[in-house]
Amino acid sequence: LARDDFLAIIDGMEMDARGPIVAPSMADLRLYCARVAGAVGLLCVRIFGAPRADGIALADALGEAVQLTNILRDIAEDAGLGRLYLPRELLALHGVKNTTPMAAMRDPGLAGVCAEIESLAEQRFAAAQAVLSRLSRSNMRPARLILVVYERLLQRLHAGGYRNLEQRVSLSKAEKLWLIARHGIF
């Protein structure tokens, strides 16, 4: 396990600890995702035995996809804590002028921002799936499980249209078990 991956996780925590993150740049958002999720993924894929290049590609793609999904799912909760992880470039593009978390959450332009983040997450899930297709099914079961569960969560968020952000979207234990069986992840 690489020391730098542990340090990246700490750096990600430090980004949050410095004060609430509000409308970061897209570059800072992607750095945050790499630190809080991608670095954990790097540690995991090394434990699972993924080859170095594929492991890095998988951790990067799946970590970012999962973190972006979490950001979309937690918009209301984060706003209540004074946080807004959505990038300022997309907020501006969709006419969200007031980037204080609660005001941005209620802006009609926020749905467009969410749709763009969703599209990025979908691209990153597809990239992760492409890497997984080259790796051992048995060794990568945990990564496959994370991918199918979070993809389903993203589909649920999409179905809600980002209209009722206060209602937390989740999957039941039965649905997770169904996904495991459906995708042959035992």
trRosetta pair geometry for C-beta under 8 A, 3 or more apart (Angstrom, degrees):
i j d omega theta_ij theta_ji phi_ij phi_ji
1 5 6.7 -100 180 53 84 129
1 6 7.4 69 145 -39 113 105
1 43 5.6 30 -140 -134 112 85
1 46 5.8 148 -97 94 63 147
1 47 7.5 12 -78 -58 104 86
2 5 4.6 94 76 -5 94 102
2 6 7.6 -166 101 -1 56 81
2 42 7.0 -46 41 140 118 124
2 43 7.8 -129 40 -88 76 70
2 46 7.4 170 -6 -56 87 162
3 6 5.8 -57 -160 36 42 110
3 7 6.3 38 147 -17 72 108
4 7 5.4 -55 -145 41 36 113
4 8 6.2 44 153 -27 67 101
5 8 5.5 -46 -147 29 33 115
5 9 6.9 37 151 -20 61 98
5 39 4.6 159 -163 -165 73 88
5 40 8.0 149 172 -67 106 22
5 42 4.6 -142 -118 90 133 125
5 43 5.2 165 134 -57 143 88
6 9 5.8 -50 -157 29 35 113
6 10 6.8 32 147 -14 64 104
6 39 7.6 170 -62 165 16 123
6 43 7.5 80 -65 -79 70 130
7 10 5.5 -53 -151 38 38 112
7 11 6.3 43 148 -23 68 103
8 11 5.3 -50 -147 35 34 116
8 12 6.5 39 151 -22 64 100
8 34 7.1 -76 -178 130 130 84
8 35 4.8 -144 170 -129 84 72
8 38 7.6 -65 140 85 142 90
8 39 3.7 -175 93 -92 121 145
8 42 8.0 53 52 34 145 139
9 12 5.7 -51 -154 32 32 113
9 13 6.7 32 149 -16 64 102
9 35 6.6 158 -97 173 26 72
9 36 7.0 90 -136 -116 62 39
9 39 4.8 -149 -56 102 76 136
9 40 6.3 88 -97 -60 118 78
10 13 5.6 -52 -150 36 36 112
10 14 6.3 40 149 -23 65 105
11 14 5.4 -52 -148 35 33 116
11 15 6.8 44 150 -29 63 95
11 35 5.1 -104 88 -142 96 136
12 15 5.6 -42 -155 20 35 115
12 16 7.3 26 150 -7 61 99
12 32 6.2 109 -136 -155 89 57
12 34 8.0 -160 -80 85 118 54
12 35 3.0 170 -67 125 101 108
12 36 3.7 176 173 -62 146 73
12 39 6.9 -157 -16 23 132 132
13 16 5.9 -59 -161 40 38 106
13 17 5.9 35 146 -21 72 113
13 36 7.4 123 -55 -101 56 93
14 17 5.2 -56 -136 41 36 112
14 18 6.3 49 161 -35 67 96
15 18 6.3 -46 -156 15 25 113
15 21 6.5 25 149 -71 96 124
15 31 8.0 158 -88 111 154 100
15 32 5.5 -147 114 -110 163 95
15 35 6.8 115 -3 75 133 152
15 36 7.8 -98 47 -46 125 110
16 20 7.9 5 -157 -117 64 37
16 21 6.5 -62 -104 -19 59 108
16 36 8.0 67 -27 -83 120 135
20 81 6.6 172 -111 128 122 82
20 82 4.1 -128 -53 110 170 98
20 83 4.5 -135 -162 -80 102 71
20 101 7.7 -69 156 -37 141 137
21 24 5.5 -23 -175 -43 107 114
21 28 7.9 -172 -151 136 119 121
21 32 7.0 52 -123 -102 166 155
21 83 5.6 37 57 -145 71 96
21 84 7.4 -132 110 60 69 45
21 85 5.9 44 103 -96 121 70
22 82 7.2 -58 -71 156 115 73
22 83 6.6 -138 -76 -143 67 39
22 84 4.9 48 -139 41 64 95
22 99 6.3 118 161 140 100 105
22 100 7.5 -17 -157 -123 137 37
22 101 6.4 -103 -121 -52 100 92
23 84 5.4 6 -45 98 68 116
23 86 6.6 -19 -107 81 63 70
23 87 6.9 78 -164 -168 59 22
23 88 4.1 76 166 -75 103 88
23 91 5.8 -49 -129 7 115 153
23 99 4.1 -17 -38 -171 149 139
23 104 7.4 176 -67 -75 110 162
24 28 3.8 -117 174 91 120 122
24 29 4.9 154 84 -56 118 76
24 32 6.8 111 56 -17 170 136
24 85 6.9 -12 16 -151 108 52
24 87 6.1 -55 82 -111 66 66
24 88 6.9 -142 92 -13 17 94
25 28 4.6 94 52 7 80 101
25 29 7.0 -140 93 -6 42 85
25 87 6.2 25 173 -150 23 101
25 88 6.2 -41 -91 34 47 106
25 89 6.8 55 -150 -24 64 104
26 29 5.5 -52 -147 35 34 114
26 30 6.4 31 155 -17 66 105
26 87 4.2 42 -76 -146 65 160
26 89 5.3 -38 -29 27 110 131
26 90 7.3 100 -77 -21 106 97
27 30 6.0 -57 -149 38 29 108
27 31 6.4 31 151 -19 64 107
28 31 5.4 -52 -146 37 34 114
28 32 6.2 41 152 -23 65 103
28 87 7.8 149 57 -115 85 94
29 32 5.6 -52 -151 34 31 115
29 33 6.5 32 151 -18 64 103
29 85 6.4 111 -125 174 104 82
29 86 7.9 8 -101 -154 146 17
29 87 4.9 -89 -15 -71 144 101
30 33 5.6 -48 -147 35 35 114
30 34 6.4 38 152 -21 64 104
30 64 6.8 3 -141 -125 75 123
31 34 5.6 -54 -149 35 32 113
31 35 6.3 26 154 -16 65 108
32 35 5.9 -62 -149 39 29 107
32 36 6.1 0 167 2 68 113
32 67 7.5 -180 115 164 85 147
32 85 7.4 -137 98 -146 155 109
33 36 6.6 -66 -131 48 23 90
33 37 5.5 -33 -172 37 64 114
33 38 6.3 70 131 -21 70 105
33 63 6.3 136 160 130 85 89
33 64 4.5 67 145 -117 139 69
33 67 4.1 174 -131 76 89 149
33 68 6.6 2 -108 -46 140 78
34 37 7.4 -65 -107 59 10 73
34 38 4.0 -32 -145 35 50 142
34 39 6.8 75 152 -34 60 83
34 60 6.8 -3 -117 -130 93 77
34 63 6.8 86 -118 109 38 134
34 64 7.0 -2 -67 -73 63 95
35 38 7.0 18 -19 47 17 95
35 39 5.7 6 -153 -10 35 126
36 39 7.3 45 -32 32 5 103
36 40 7.4 -7 156 -10 39 113
36 67 6.2 114 83 -112 105 134
37 40 5.9 -58 -153 36 32 110
37 41 6.3 33 151 -20 66 108
37 63 3.6 155 122 -169 92 87
37 64 6.8 164 83 -63 127 30
37 66 5.5 -176 -161 76 144 108
37 67 4.0 -141 -9 -50 149 114
38 41 5.3 -56 -151 37 34 117
38 42 6.5 40 151 -25 67 99
38 59 5.3 95 -164 144 67 89
38 60 5.2 31 -138 -109 123 46
38 63 3.4 167 -78 88 53 158
38 64 6.3 20 -64 -45 108 75
38 67 7.9 -57 -29 -12 75 135
39 42 5.5 -43 -149 27 36 115
39 43 6.9 37 152 -16 62 99
39 59 7.7 80 -82 165 11 127
39 63 7.5 110 10 -140 40 159
40 43 5.9 -54 -158 34 35 111
40 44 6.4 32 148 -18 66 109
40 59 8.0 -179 79 -155 48 107
40 63 6.8 146 54 -116 84 117
41 44 5.5 -57 -146 39 34 112
41 45 6.1 27 161 -17 71 105
41 58 6.9 -149 167 115 121 78
41 59 3.2 157 116 -143 110 83
41 60 7.4 -153 87 -33 140 28
41 62 5.8 155 -126 78 147 103
41 63 4.2 -120 -6 -60 139 110
41 143 7.8 80 -145 -111 97 105
42 45 6.2 -52 -139 37 27 103
42 46 6.6 29 158 -19 60 106
42 55 6.9 90 -137 146 59 100
42 56 6.7 24 -113 -109 99 59
42 59 4.3 99 -64 176 59 171
43 46 6.1 -61 -157 34 28 111
43 47 6.7 26 150 -17 64 107
44 47 5.6 -59 -153 36 35 110
44 48 6.2 28 153 -15 70 109
44 59 7.2 152 53 -103 93 106
44 142 6.8 -115 -178 100 128 136
44 143 7.2 146 125 -69 127 95
45 48 5.4 -53 -141 42 37 112
45 50 4.1 -35 178 27 99 133
45 54 7.9 -151 179 109 137 75
45 55 3.7 159 129 -149 131 96
45 56 7.9 -151 80 -47 148 30
45 58 5.6 135 -97 78 148 122
45 59 5.2 -114 0 -55 133 105
45 143 7.0 44 -88 -67 89 138
46 49 7.7 50 177 -67 29 24
46 50 7.1 -72 -75 45 30 85
46 55 6.2 88 -65 -177 59 154
48 55 7.9 166 64 -115 101 109
48 139 4.8 118 173 165 90 91
48 140 6.0 85 167 -89 145 54
48 142 6.9 -137 -84 40 131 112
48 143 7.0 -49 -41 -19 174 114
49 136 7.4 -2 89 35 113 136
49 139 5.2 -83 57 -154 109 143
50 54 5.3 -125 176 95 106 99
50 55 3.5 140 98 -79 118 94
50 58 6.3 -94 -161 30 166 142
50 135 5.8 -24 -119 -128 95 138
50 139 7.2 167 -63 126 67 128
50 140 7.0 69 -77 -84 107 103
51 54 4.8 64 65 26 92 108
51 55 6.3 -166 81 -17 37 95
51 135 7.9 -150 16 -106 87 97
52 55 5.7 -62 -141 36 21 113
52 56 6.4 19 163 -18 62 105
53 56 6.0 -54 -150 34 29 108
53 57 6.4 24 154 -14 63 108
54 57 5.7 -57 -146 40 33 110
54 58 6.0 32 156 -19 68 108
54 131 5.4 151 -161 -164 84 103
54 134 6.1 -130 -123 89 139 123
54 135 6.0 160 148 -70 143 111
55 58 5.8 -55 -143 38 28 109
55 59 6.1 25 160 -16 64 109
56 59 6.0 -57 -143 39 27 108
56 60 6.1 27 158 -19 63 111
57 60 5.9 -59 -147 37 26 111
57 61 6.2 14 162 -10 64 112
57 127 7.3 -121 171 159 95 103
57 131 4.9 176 106 -95 111 141
58 61 6.2 -63 -143 43 26 102
58 62 5.7 6 171 -1 67 117
58 128 5.8 83 -145 -140 65 77
58 131 4.3 -153 -76 113 85 146
58 132 6.6 104 -120 -60 119 71
58 135 7.3 -4 -64 -21 149 151
58 140 7.9 -99 -157 -133 160 126
58 143 6.4 1 169 -158 129 152
59 62 6.5 -59 -128 48 21 98
59 63 5.4 23 170 -22 61 120
60 63 6.2 -58 -137 38 15 110
60 64 6.4 9 164 -13 56 111
61 64 6.2 -64 -151 38 24 105
61 65 6.3 20 157 -17 63 111
61 124 4.8 178 -166 -169 71 76
61 125 7.6 161 157 -76 100 15
61 127 3.9 -140 -130 98 143 110
61 128 4.0 -170 110 -62 116 78
61 131 6.6 156 35 4 140 132
62 65 5.6 -55 -143 39 33 112
62 66 6.1 31 159 -18 67 108
62 124 7.3 168 -78 151 22 97
62 125 7.5 68 -111 -112 61 52
62 128 3.9 100 -66 -119 83 143
62 143 6.2 -70 -109 -158 175 98
62 146 6.5 77 178 104 125 124
62 147 6.1 -74 -125 -81 114 92
63 66 6.0 -58 -146 38 26 108
63 67 6.2 20 159 -14 64 111
64 67 5.9 -59 -143 41 29 107
64 68 6.1 29 159 -18 66 108
64 120 7.9 -82 146 145 113 101
64 121 7.7 -156 128 -113 77 61
64 124 4.7 -119 89 -146 105 156
65 68 6.0 -57 -147 37 26 109
65 69 6.4 27 154 -19 62 107
65 121 4.8 106 -145 -160 68 71
65 122 7.8 118 -133 -57 109 13
65 124 3.7 -167 -64 102 93 112
65 125 4.5 130 -148 -60 153 70
65 128 6.1 -93 9 -11 144 136
65 147 7.8 35 93 -123 143 74
65 150 6.6 117 126 121 98 136
65 154 8.0 -59 177 -52 93 148
66 69 5.7 -57 -151 36 30 113
66 70 6.4 32 151 -19 65 104
66 146 6.4 -28 -87 168 135 113
66 150 5.0 -77 -110 -122 77 166
67 70 5.5 -50 -148 35 35 114
67 71 6.4 40 151 -23 65 101
68 71 5.5 -48 -148 32 34 115
68 72 6.6 33 153 -16 64 102
68 117 5.5 -168 -170 175 109 95
68 118 7.8 172 143 -90 115 30
68 120 6.1 -140 -142 94 165 104
68 121 4.0 -154 95 -81 129 104
68 124 7.0 120 19 34 136 145
69 72 5.8 -54 -151 37 33 109
69 73 6.2 30 152 -18 66 109
69 121 5.4 120 -57 -153 78 149
69 150 5.0 148 54 -172 167 102
69 153 5.7 87 175 96 130 115
69 154 4.9 -85 -115 -72 113 96
69 157 7.2 -176 -152 -1 78 148
70 73 5.6 -57 -144 39 31 111
70 74 5.8 4 165 0 68 118
71 74 6.4 -72 -137 49 22 95
71 75 7.2 56 158 -69 59 73
71 78 7.6 -1 -147 -22 63 158
71 85 4.5 -108 -138 86 119 137
71 86 7.1 147 159 -66 123 65
71 117 6.8 -100 91 176 121 147
72 75 6.5 -15 -159 -36 31 105
72 114 5.7 105 -131 -148 104 96
72 117 5.9 173 -70 105 108 127
72 118 6.4 73 -94 -73 158 83
72 121 7.4 -76 -10 -25 135 154
72 154 7.3 72 63 -121 146 75
72 157 5.2 67 130 -173 125 159
72 162 7.5 -82 -165 -96 99 110
73 153 6.6 -24 -74 165 133 119
73 157 6.2 -102 -80 -83 72 128
73 168 6.9 54 174 -154 91 74
73 169 5.6 -115 -131 55 93 97
73 170 8.0 86 -159 -72 132 63
74 77 4.6 -61 -163 52 81 114
74 78 5.0 84 132 -27 96 101
74 168 7.9 21 -97 -122 56 96
75 78 6.0 -62 -145 41 23 108
75 79 6.2 26 157 -23 63 108
75 84 7.8 36 -149 -128 78 70
75 86 7.5 23 -116 -35 107 115
75 105 5.9 150 150 -118 106 101
75 110 7.8 115 -171 176 153 133
75 114 7.6 -52 -56 -93 150 118
75 162 7.9 48 16 -147 156 99
75 165 4.9 -64 80 -162 117 128
76 79 5.6 -51 -145 33 31 113
76 80 6.6 35 154 -21 62 103
76 105 6.2 107 -98 -155 61 143
76 165 4.3 152 -49 132 105 94
76 166 4.7 159 -142 -94 165 48
76 168 7.7 -119 55 -71 120 74
77 80 5.8 -55 -158 31 31 114
77 81 6.9 15 149 -6 63 108
77 168 7.3 43 -41 -90 119 111
78 81 5.7 -67 -154 45 37 104
78 83 3.9 -80 -179 81 94 106
78 84 6.6 140 124 -82 116 36
78 85 6.3 -55 177 -9 166 98
78 101 6.7 -133 120 -151 80 136
79 82 7.6 55 -173 -70 33 14
79 83 6.9 -103 -72 64 27 57
79 84 6.4 45 -93 -78 75 85
79 101 3.8 176 -133 153 71 108
79 102 5.1 124 171 -78 115 53
79 104 7.4 -155 -110 63 119 91
79 105 4.5 -20 -82 -43 162 142
79 165 8.0 57 7 128 136 136
80 101 7.9 -114 -13 123 24 135
80 102 7.8 79 -79 -82 43 96
81 101 8.0 -59 66 120 52 173
82 101 5.8 171 -153 12 28 141
83 101 6.0 72 71 -95 25 146
84 99 6.3 -167 83 179 155 81
84 100 7.8 146 -20 161 142 20
84 101 4.2 -165 -49 -101 104 81
84 104 5.5 62 -132 58 149 148
84 105 7.7 -133 -106 -50 109 86
86 90 6.3 -98 171 75 96 118
86 91 5.9 110 118 -59 111 102
86 104 7.2 -167 52 153 129 140
86 110 7.6 -174 -8 -143 176 87
86 113 5.3 50 -171 156 139 134
86 114 7.7 -62 -107 -73 133 61
86 117 6.6 -92 -122 -53 89 142
87 90 5.0 80 73 14 91 101
87 91 6.9 -158 99 -8 44 89
88 91 5.3 -53 -142 38 37 115
88 92 6.1 37 159 -19 69 104
88 99 6.5 -11 -112 -106 89 154
89 92 6.0 -57 -151 37 27 108
89 93 6.3 30 151 -22 62 110
90 93 5.3 -50 -142 36 36 117
90 94 6.2 14 163 -2 67 109
90 112 7.9 -166 175 116 94 84
90 113 4.6 115 136 -133 112 88
90 116 5.3 -161 -137 75 132 145
90 117 7.1 131 125 -49 175 88
91 94 6.4 -74 -150 49 24 95
91 96 4.0 -82 -167 71 82 115
91 99 5.8 67 149 -98 163 104
91 104 6.5 -39 -133 -138 127 125
91 109 7.6 97 -158 114 55 120
91 113 5.8 19 -84 -98 54 143
92 95 7.7 48 -175 -67 30 19
92 96 7.2 -83 -62 57 26 71
92 97 7.8 67 -113 -97 61 52
93 112 7.8 -131 106 124 92 123
93 113 7.8 133 66 -91 96 80
93 116 7.9 48 82 -32 138 165
94 109 3.9 149 140 176 94 106
94 110 7.2 138 115 -76 140 20
94 112 3.9 173 -125 82 132 123
94 113 5.0 -126 26 -50 152 82
94 116 7.9 -148 -46 -3 128 130
95 107 7.6 -166 105 169 80 124
95 109 4.2 -165 67 -85 87 153
96 99 6.8 90 131 -84 100 70
96 104 5.3 62 178 -137 128 86
96 107 4.6 123 -120 102 92 159
96 109 4.5 -151 -54 83 81 122
96 110 6.0 79 -87 -71 137 68
96 113 6.4 -25 -5 -37 141 138
97 107 7.9 168 28 -121 61 147
98 103 3.9 -56 119 126 126 141
98 104 6.3 -149 99 -62 71 68
98 107 6.9 170 54 -66 91 128
99 103 7.5 10 37 76 5 107
99 104 5.3 31 -135 -63 41 129
100 103 4.6 63 65 19 94 112
100 104 6.6 179 71 -13 40 91
101 104 5.9 -61 -141 38 24 108
101 105 6.2 28 161 -25 63 108
102 105 5.7 -52 -148 30 30 116
102 106 6.8 15 158 -8 62 109
103 106 6.2 -70 -155 42 31 101
103 107 6.6 46 148 -44 66 101
104 107 5.5 -42 -150 8 38 121
104 110 6.2 117 162 -88 71 117
105 110 6.5 60 -141 -99 25 167
105 165 5.8 -134 -168 77 103 158
106 110 7.7 107 55 -6 11 140
107 110 4.9 117 73 -31 84 97
108 111 6.9 -32 179 9 52 106
109 112 5.6 -47 -171 32 63 114
109 113 6.7 65 137 -20 78 100
110 113 5.3 -53 -153 35 44 115
110 114 6.2 45 151 -21 72 104
110 162 6.6 -142 118 149 92 128
110 165 7.9 -32 123 -54 144 143
111 114 5.6 -53 -148 37 32 113
111 115 6.4 38 152 -24 64 103
111 161 6.6 -1 -141 165 124 75
111 162 4.6 162 -117 81 74 121
111 163 7.3 17 -92 -72 123 60
112 115 5.5 -49 -147 32 33 114
112 116 6.7 32 154 -17 63 102
113 116 5.9 -59 -157 35 32 109
113 117 6.5 27 150 -14 67 106
114 117 5.7 -55 -146 40 34 109
114 118 6.1 41 152 -24 66 106
114 157 7.7 -131 174 156 120 115
114 162 4.2 133 70 -90 163 159
115 118 5.4 -51 -146 36 31 117
115 119 6.5 36 152 -22 63 103
115 162 7.5 -115 -46 4 73 141
116 119 5.5 -48 -149 32 34 114
116 120 6.6 35 151 -17 63 102
117 120 5.6 -52 -152 36 35 113
117 121 6.4 38 149 -20 66 104
118 121 5.6 -53 -148 36 32 112
118 122 6.4 35 152 -21 65 103
118 154 6.3 144 -144 -169 89 104
118 157 6.8 -161 -103 102 119 118
118 158 5.9 121 -161 -83 150 96
119 122 5.6 -49 -148 33 32 113
119 123 6.6 35 152 -19 63 102
120 123 5.7 -52 -152 34 33 113
120 124 6.4 29 152 -16 65 107
121 124 5.7 -58 -148 40 32 110
121 125 6.3 37 151 -22 67 102
121 154 5.7 -164 117 -119 136 143
122 125 5.6 -50 -146 34 33 112
122 126 6.4 35 153 -19 64 104
122 154 6.9 174 -72 143 77 149
123 126 5.7 -54 -152 35 31 113
123 127 6.5 32 150 -19 64 104
124 127 5.5 -47 -146 35 36 113
124 128 6.4 39 152 -20 64 103
125 128 5.6 -54 -149 37 33 112
125 129 6.3 36 151 -22 66 105
125 147 6.3 130 -150 -155 90 91
125 150 7.4 -161 -100 100 118 103
125 151 5.3 113 -154 -91 152 102
125 154 7.4 -130 -40 23 148 157
126 129 5.6 -51 -146 35 32 113
126 130 6.5 37 152 -23 63 102
127 130 5.7 -49 -152 30 33 114
127 131 6.8 29 152 -14 63 102
128 131 5.9 -57 -154 37 34 108
128 132 6.2 35 150 -21 68 108
128 143 7.6 -147 178 171 114 109
128 147 5.8 -166 116 -106 130 122
129 132 5.5 -53 -143 38 33 114
129 133 6.4 43 155 -31 64 100
129 147 6.5 137 -76 -174 80 148
130 133 5.9 -48 -154 22 29 115
130 134 7.7 20 150 -12 56 103
131 134 6.1 -65 -167 33 40 107
131 135 6.7 23 147 -16 71 116
132 135 5.6 -70 -146 39 39 109
132 140 5.7 172 -140 146 89 152
132 143 6.3 -165 -102 115 115 120
132 144 6.1 128 -161 -84 143 83
132 147 6.9 -76 -38 -21 159 163
135 139 6.7 -99 160 74 102 110
135 140 4.8 85 112 -37 123 144
136 139 4.0 58 84 19 121 108
136 140 6.0 145 79 -4 64 94
137 140 6.4 -79 -142 51 21 95
137 141 7.2 56 157 -68 60 73
137 144 7.3 21 -152 -40 68 154
137 184 7.8 -21 -174 116 136 112
138 141 6.3 -13 -162 -36 33 105
140 143 4.6 -49 -172 45 86 116
140 144 5.6 92 126 -27 89 97
141 144 5.7 -59 -145 38 30 112
141 145 6.2 32 158 -22 66 106
141 185 5.5 133 -152 -160 85 90
141 186 7.6 -83 -131 66 134 31
142 145 5.6 -54 -148 35 31 113
142 146 6.4 32 155 -18 65 104
143 146 5.7 -51 -149 35 33 112
143 147 6.3 35 152 -22 64 106
144 147 5.6 -55 -149 35 31 114
144 148 6.4 20 159 -12 67 105
144 183 6.7 -174 160 137 112 131
144 185 5.1 -171 106 -102 119 125
145 148 6.3 -59 -145 39 28 100
145 149 6.1 21 161 -14 65 113
145 179 7.9 110 -145 115 66 111
145 180 6.5 9 -118 -100 100 90
145 185 5.1 158 -75 159 83 155
146 149 6.1 -63 -144 41 25 107
146 150 5.9 11 166 -7 65 116
147 150 6.4 -67 -142 44 21 100
147 151 6.0 23 162 -21 63 111
148 151 5.8 -51 -140 36 29 112
148 152 6.4 30 158 -19 62 106
148 179 4.8 163 134 173 121 118
148 180 7.8 157 81 -75 142 43
148 182 7.9 173 -173 77 146 103
148 183 5.0 -117 -85 -22 160 163
148 185 7.0 -157 19 -13 142 145
149 152 5.9 -59 -155 36 28 110
149 153 6.5 30 148 -20 64 106
149 171 6.4 -136 -158 36 86 155
149 176 5.9 18 -111 -125 112 93
149 179 6.1 140 -81 99 65 160
150 153 5.2 -46 -144 35 39 116
150 154 6.4 44 154 -21 66 100
151 154 5.6 -53 -151 35 33 112
151 155 6.5 37 148 -21 64 102
152 155 5.4 -49 -150 33 36 115
152 156 6.6 39 150 -20 64 101
152 171 6.0 56 108 -85 123 139
152 175 7.2 -180 150 152 152 117
152 179 6.1 -97 -29 -93 151 141
153 156 5.6 -51 -153 33 34 114
153 157 6.6 36 149 -19 65 102
153 169 6.5 130 -162 121 80 109
153 170 7.4 -13 -120 -130 105 33
153 171 6.1 -93 -78 -29 85 109
154 157 5.5 -49 -149 34 35 114
154 158 6.4 40 150 -21 65 103
155 158 5.5 -51 -149 35 33 115
155 159 6.4 37 152 -23 65 104
156 159 5.6 -51 -148 33 32 113
156 160 6.7 30 154 -17 63 105
156 169 4.8 160 121 -176 120 128
156 171 7.3 -162 -26 -70 152 82
157 160 5.9 -59 -156 36 32 110
157 162 7.1 35 172 -69 86 78
157 169 5.4 -170 -77 51 71 165
158 161 7.5 35 172 -69 38 42
160 163 6.3 -138 158 31 77 83
160 164 6.4 -97 -176 44 115 86
160 167 7.4 -156 -145 79 144 116
160 169 6.3 -127 -15 -77 148 131
162 165 6.5 20 -167 -74 66 92
164 167 4.5 24 126 13 113 115
171 175 4.6 -120 -173 85 96 126
171 176 5.4 114 122 -55 123 86
171 179 7.8 -4 180 -13 152 137
172 175 4.7 98 54 5 80 100
172 176 7.1 -141 95 -3 44 85
173 176 5.7 -54 -150 36 34 113
173 177 6.4 35 152 -18 66 105
174 177 5.7 -54 -149 37 32 111
174 178 6.3 36 151 -22 65 105
175 178 5.4 -49 -147 34 35 115
175 179 6.5 39 152 -21 65 101
176 179 5.6 -51 -151 34 33 113
176 180 6.6 37 149 -21 64 102
177 180 5.5 -50 -151 32 35 115
177 181 6.5 30 153 -14 66 105
178 181 5.8 -57 -149 41 32 107
178 182 5.9 32 155 -21 67 112
179 182 5.6 -54 -137 39 29 112
179 183 6.0 4 169 2 65 114
179 185 7.7 -4 126 33 74 124
180 183 6.6 -74 -144 49 19 93
180 185 4.7 -97 -148 70 69 98
180 186 7.1 105 164 -80 102 50
181 184 7.6 28 -177 -71 29 34
